[in-house]
Amino acid sequence: MHVGIEVELAARCVRCLVLTPVDGIREQVPCIACATTVDVSGALGESAGGTSYLFDDKDVVLEALVGDAGAELFRTGSTDRAVLAMRRAEPSCRACAAALAPPAPGAAQVACACGARLAVRWPDASTRGWDLRLSCVVGESPLERPERAVSGLVIPCGGCGAPLSGTLNGRTITCEYCKQPNFLPESIWSHIAADTPAVPFYLLYELDGAALAKMLDRIDPTRPRWRKEPAKSRLAELRRQASAARLERALQGDGAIDLEMAKQLAARDLTAAEAKHVDNRLSNVDREKLVGQRIAQQLVDLWAQSSDVGTRAIAARVGNIARFVDDPEADVRAALAHRKHLPAAVIERYAKDSASQVRAAIAARHDCPIEILKQLRRDGDHHVAEAARANPAAPPGLLARLFGG
């Protein structure tokens, strides 16, 4: 799944207070006015390095996925040290504003039809520190520090009083007469060093099902921001896609299969290899919980061929009846005897089975014929006889009235 985020970021210099555009994923940049190193991580505060806000409940990547194209994302805003604006958008040409195609894998640049180009940065240690999910950054470009001069202003030197002229060294200008450095006050500096507009760059993501699932697992869907439309319905669709991707990974052997996943996988048409992979993750307790839902025939076949009696007994409850009628294990036949819609011939046959647990299962059936119930009521096994007497299919006294005992 693809999504692009346009970022405009500027950090304020603590020395001269000028906003310096941050032209990409950087922890530090030189101030565009005075060349002092600006700590971008510090300017972003809790979002130091760009990491924390991408991984909490206010995940801007997830917000971009559920939001409309062009919509501003949660962290858009200003502080006393930084200005950050993010919106869902794909890279566009700075010269003609045309939409740009996604960069080819490994390409150093992406070109526009007008001839303009934007640099492409692929994941490295710094980008991974910002966000591990990041596919690439488009539009980073080193900013040139502009030459700033005091032309047009008459500023007396603090030492000799002569008018200052020439090029600034940061916020300082040296008098060409007495050589005294003069630090410019805010009233003058603000006229010379105006803020430079931020230059947008783009974070591009190609998210697989695993990344999407992790994002969704971190959020609280009961929060108001996720309960409003269209975010609510789009979030539901993302969950559906993440679930489908998770199932596919599980079938390929990537990741554990829990019971809920097993239920979904068991209902699908599986290859023999897929069925074996799913079944290897199941216990008989899990298999029992699958009874009652649609189960892939490939799974039932595996259970029927199992050397484990308990597994075959579960298969007898959901598989082809004829396959288990003659099973040598009494527990398997007893499981079959509990099946709904058991053929009358099987009921009659199992009423005479050598295993008492099979006869007891027949005695407890609500569709057991009265004639067979009379026979089982006199069974030599106490449990079989009690099951026949307690069978709700025969009201109290009915057998005695019909058959004399």
Buried (B, 14 or more C-beta within 10 A) or exposed (E): BEBBBBBBBBBBBBBBBBBBBBBBBBBEBBBBBBBBEBBBBBBBEEBBBBBEBBBEEBBBBBBBBBBEEEBBBBBBEEEEBBBBBBBBBBBBBBEEEEEBEBBEEEEEEBBBEEEBBBBBBBBEEBBEBBBEBBBBBBBBEEBEBEEBEBEEEEBEBEEEEBEBBEEBEBBEBBBEBEEBEBEBEEEBBBEBBEBBEBBBBBBBBEBEBBBBBBBBEEBEEEEEBBEEEEBEEBBEEBBEBBBEBBBEBBBEEEBEBEBEBBBBBBBBEBEEEBBEBBBEBBEBEBBBBBEEEEBBBBBBBBBBEBEEBBBBBBBBBBBEEEBBBEBEBBBBBBBBBBBEEBEEEBBBBBBEBEBBBBBBBBBBBEEBBBEBBBBBBEBEBEEBBBBBBEBEBBEEEEBEEEBEE
